[in-house]
Amino acid sequence: MHLDFSAIKESKNLLAFSAGIDSCALFFILLEQNIPFDIAIVDYNVREQSKEEISYAKALAKKYNKQIFIKEVTLENSNFEKQARDIRYSFFEDLITEYKYNTLLTAHQLNDKLEWFMMQLSKGAGLIELIGFNKWEQKPSYKIFKPLLEITKEELESYLKANKITYFIDQSNYDEKYKRNYFRHNFSDKFLKEFQEGIKNSFEYLDKDLNSLNIQTKPLVKIEDLEVFENSQDNNLNIRSIDINLKKRGILLSNASRNEILKQKEIIISHKLAISITNKYIWICPYIKTTMDKKFKEFCRVNNIPKNIRPYLFSKNIDIKNLVI
């Protein structure tokens, strides 16, 4: 396995660990490459085996002098997958903030990438969504790095067996009541096993095609959590720019939400973010409710600053003269 870890050799890294095939393989690959990292693991208290997995994680951390963070939770049965993911990433982000980690390492691999592709395809998706499972993902204060995306689960398991490394199999991964498992067992794993090289090449070509599109990811203006982009005069490119920006902010747009943004032009999303598409610009910032003075509102009106953007500017005392683009 030829993997490039040069980008994280000097950064402070946190590995999302589960004691399964993928994260165990990544743990030992990172050791081989002398990459600095600590580990974080969540016990959902669903399976008896989870206690063994926690004990194994502790033993690895002690043996290899890694700091370990453990979170125990009990979840409701309804929408378990989403609850588990939300809690897991909230835990990781709290650790990243408190201990100043630069990069979150996750052990997603090629099977996961294809699985994601097929799930998005089944829901109705564009290019951004279909190949949105990227090696790097920029968050406001850290990056997510998935170094194993070109390697199959089968290859990782072979690596563990060849090196006689202990790992655990989560039996809930075989329960097809979870949509991800349904796609994995009925479609993606079988397809990947037969067409592995072609699938790898296709993802590489799709990534290059996406990079060739004129989708804006860098704003014209960024002040605190306000970002202003140029209106490309193309609805598809505009909504893709918005889509990418909101994903970085932790919000995934549905197809209905995308259509509503383009229809209304000025909108509040998830009671959290204000978005406005004007003739020249796209404005995105946190949604704030506040009372503004008349002088401020008049200045905004004269300079075409959208109504739903103004409260955030006022509450943060941002010098709006800088926004007269």
C-alpha positions in Angstrom: 0.0 0.0 0.0 1.5 3.3 -1.2 0.0 6.1 0.9 1.1 9.7 1.2 1.1 11.1 4.7 3.4 14.0 4.1 0.6 16.5 4.7 0.1 15.4 8.3 3.6 14.6 9.4 3.9 17.9 11.3 0.3 18.4 12.4 -1.5 17.3 15.5 -3.8 14.4 14.5 -6.8 12.6 16.1 -7.7 9.2 14.8 -11.4 8.2 14.9 -11.0 4.6 16.2 -13.5 1.8 16.5 -11.3 -1.4 16.8 -12.8 -2.6 13.5 -10.9 -3.7 10.3 -10.5 -0.2 8.9 -9.4 1.8 11.9 -7.1 -1.0 13.2 -5.4 -1.1 9.9 -5.0 2.7 9.8 -3.7 2.7 13.4 -0.8 0.4 12.5 -0.1 2.0 9.1 0.2 5.4 10.9 2.7 3.8 13.4 4.7 2.4 10.5 4.9 5.8 8.9 5.8 7.6 12.2 2.8 9.8 12.0 1.9 11.5 15.4 -1.7 10.8 16.5 -4.0 10.1 19.4 -7.3 8.1 19.4 -10.9 8.7 20.2 -13.6 6.0 20.5 -17.3 5.9 21.3 -19.1 3.1 23.1 -22.8 3.2 22.2 -23.6 0.4 24.7 -25.5 -1.6 22.1 -23.3 -4.7 21.9 -21.6 -6.7 24.7 -18.5 -6.9 22.4 -18.1 -3.1 22.6 -16.5 -3.5 26.1 -13.8 -5.7 24.6 -13.3 -3.2 21.9 -12.8 -0.4 24.4 -10.4 -2.6 26.4 -8.4 -3.3 23.2 -8.3 0.4 22.4 -7.0 1.2 25.9 -4.3 -1.5 25.5 -3.1 -0.2 22.2 -3.0 3.4 23.5 -0.9 2.3 26.5 1.4 0.1 24.5 2.1 2.7 21.9 2.0 5.8 24.2 -1.1 7.3 22.6 -3.6 9.5 24.4 -7.1 8.0 24.3 -10.5 9.6 24.7 -13.6 7.5 25.4 -17.2 8.6 25.3 -20.0 6.3 26.5 -23.6 7.0 25.3 -26.9 5.2 25.2 -29.1 6.0 22.1 -32.7 5.6 21.2 -33.6 3.0 18.6 -35.2 5.5 16.2 -32.8 6.8 13.5 -29.8 5.2 15.3 -27.3 5.8 12.5 -27.9 9.5 12.4 -27.8 9.9 16.2 -24.6 7.9 16.4 -22.9 9.9 13.7 -24.0 13.3 15.2 -22.8 12.3 18.7 -19.5 10.9 17.3 -18.6 14.0 15.3 -19.7 16.3 18.1 -17.3 14.4 20.4 -14.5 14.6 18.0 -15.0 18.3 17.4 -15.1 19.0 21.2 -11.7 17.2 21.5 -10.3 19.0 18.5 -11.2 22.4 20.0 -10.1 21.6 23.6 -6.7 19.9 22.6 -6.0 21.9 19.5 -5.9 19.1 17.0 -5.3 20.1 13.3 -6.6 17.0 11.6 -9.2 14.3 12.2 -8.2 11.0 10.6 -11.0 8.6 9.6 -10.5 5.1 8.2 -13.1 5.2 5.4 -12.0 3.1 2.4 -13.0 2.5 -1.2 -16.0 0.3 -0.3 -17.3 3.2 1.7 -16.8 5.7 -1.2 -18.7 3.4 -3.6 -21.4 2.8 -1.1 -21.8 6.6 -0.7 -21.9 7.0 -4.4 -24.7 4.4 -4.8 -26.8 5.8 -1.9 -26.6 9.3 -3.4 -27.5 8.0 -6.8 -30.6 6.3 -5.4 -31.8 9.6 -3.9 -31.3 11.8 -6.9 -28.0 13.7 -6.9 -25.7 15.8 -8.9 -21.9 15.5 -9.4 -21.0 17.2 -6.1 -23.1 14.8 -4.1 -22.1 11.7 -6.0 -18.4 12.2 -5.4 -18.7 14.2 -2.3 -16.8 11.6 -0.3 -13.4 13.2 -0.6 -10.0 12.5 0.8 -9.8 16.0 2.3 -12.6 18.0 3.8 -12.0 21.5 5.2 -14.0 22.4 8.3 -13.9 25.9 9.9 -11.2 25.0 12.4 -9.7 21.7 11.3 -9.4 19.2 8.4 -10.8 15.7 7.9 -8.3 13.4 6.1 -9.4 10.0 4.7 -6.1 8.4 3.6 -7.5 5.0 2.7 -10.0 5.9 0.0 -8.2 4.1 -2.7 -7.9 0.8 -0.8 -10.6 -1.8 -0.4 -11.7 -3.3 2.9 -10.5 -6.7 1.6 -7.0 -5.3 1.2 -7.0 -3.9 4.7 -8.2 -7.2 6.2 -5.4 -9.0 4.3 -2.9 -6.5 5.8 -4.1 -7.2 9.3 -4.0 -11.0 8.9 -0.6 -10.9 7.3 0.7 -8.9 10.3 -1.3 -10.9 12.9 -3.0 -7.8 14.2 -6.1 -8.2 16.3 -9.4 -6.6 15.1 -13.1 -6.9 15.8 -16.1 -7.4 13.5 -19.2 -5.4 14.5 -22.1 -7.8 13.9 -24.5 -4.9 13.5 -22.8 -4.3 10.1 -24.7 -7.2 8.8 -28.1 -5.9 9.8 -29.9 -4.7 6.7 -32.4 -2.6 8.5 -29.6 0.0 8.2 -29.7 1.5 4.7 -25.9 1.6 4.5 -25.7 -2.1 5.2 -28.4 -2.8 2.6 -26.4 -1.1 -0.1 -23.1 -2.6 1.0 -24.3 -6.2 1.0 -26.5 -6.1 -2.1 -24.7 -3.8 -4.4 -21.4 -2.0 -3.6 -19.3 -4.8 -2.2 -20.2 -7.2 -5.0 -19.7 -4.6 -7.7 -16.3 -3.5 -6.3 -15.1 -7.1 -6.1 -15.6 -7.6 -9.8 -14.7 -4.2 -11.1 -12.2 -2.8 -8.7 -9.6 -1.2 -11.0 -12.3 0.4 -13.3 -14.0 1.9 -10.2 -10.8 3.3 -8.9 -10.0 4.9 -12.3 -13.6 6.3 -12.6 -13.4 8.0 -9.2 -10.0 9.5 -10.2 -11.4 10.9 -13.5 -14.6 12.2 -11.8 -12.5 14.1 -9.2 -10.4 15.7 -12.0 -13.6 16.6 -13.9 -15.1 18.2 -10.8 -11.9 20.2 -10.2 -12.2 21.5 -13.8 -15.6 23.0 -13.2 -15.7 26.7 -12.3 -17.2 26.2 -8.8 -16.2 28.9 -6.4 -14.8 27.7 -3.1 -12.9 30.9 -2.1 -15.0 33.9 -1.2 -14.4 37.5 -2.4 -14.8 38.6 1.2 -14.6 36.7 4.5 -15.1 38.5 7.8 -15.6 36.2 10.8 -18.4 33.8 9.7 -19.6 36.0 6.8 -18.6 34.9 3.3 -19.4 36.7 0.1 -19.0 35.1 -3.3 -19.4 36.4 -6.8 -22.7 35.5 -8.5 -21.6 33.3 -11.5 -24.9 34.0 -13.3 -25.4 30.2 -13.5 -27.8 28.7 -11.1 -26.2 25.3 -11.1 -22.7 26.7 -10.3 -24.1 29.1 -7.7 -26.0 26.3 -5.8 -22.9 24.1 -6.0 -20.8 26.9 -4.4 -23.5 27.3 -1.7 -23.6 23.5 -1.2 -19.9 23.2 -0.7 -19.8 26.2 1.8 -22.7 24.9 3.8 -21.2 21.4 4.0 -18.1 23.0 5.6 -20.4 24.6 8.1 -22.0 21.2 8.9 -25.2 21.5 6.9 -26.1 19.1 4.1 -28.7 20.4 1.7 -31.6 18.3 0.4 -32.6 18.7 -3.3 -35.8 20.5 -2.1 -33.7 23.0 -0.1 -31.4 23.7 -3.1 -34.5 24.4 -5.2 -36.0 26.7 -2.5 -32.7 28.7 -2.2 -32.7 29.4 -6.0 -36.4 30.2 -6.0 -36.5 32.6 -3.0 -33.0 34.1 -3.4 -33.1 35.3 0.3 -33.7 32.5 2.8 -32.9 31.1 6.2 -31.6 27.5 6.3 -32.2 25.2 9.3 -32.8 28.2 11.5 -29.0 28.6 11.4 -27.7 30.3 8.3 -28.8 33.3 6.2 -28.3 33.0 2.5 -28.9 35.7 -0.1 -28.4 35.7 -3.9 -28.3 39.2 -5.3 -27.5 40.3 -8.9 -23.8 40.3 -8.3 -23.1 38.4 -5.1 -23.9 35.4 -2.9 -24.0 36.2 0.8 -23.8 33.5 3.6 -23.6 34.1 7.3 -25.1 32.8 10.6 -28.8 33.8 11.1 -29.2 36.4 13.9 -32.2 38.2 15.3 -31.5 41.6 16.6 -32.7 45.3 16.6 -30.7 47.6 14.4 -30.6 51.4 14.4 -32.0 53.4 11.4 -28.7 54.8 10.3 -27.2 51.3 10.0 -30.3 50.0 8.1 -30.2 52.9 5.7 -26.6 52.5 4.9 -27.3 48.8 4.2 -30.2 49.7 2.0 -28.2 52.2 -0.1 -25.4 49.7 -0.6 -27.6 46.7 -1.4 -26.7 44.6 1.6 -29.4 41.9 1.9 -31.9 42.2 4.7 -31.3 38.8 6.2 -27.5 39.5 6.3 -27.7 42.8 8.1 -28.5 41.5 11.7 -25.3 39.5 11.7 -23.2 42.4 10.6 -24.8 44.6 13.2 -24.4 42.1 16.1 -20.7 41.5 15.3 -20.1 45.3 14.8 -18.5 44.5 11.4 -17.4 47.6 9.5 -19.8 47.5 6.7 -17.8 49.9 4.6 -15.6 46.9 3.9 -18.6 45.2 2.3 -19.2 47.8 -0.3 -17.7 45.5 -3.0 
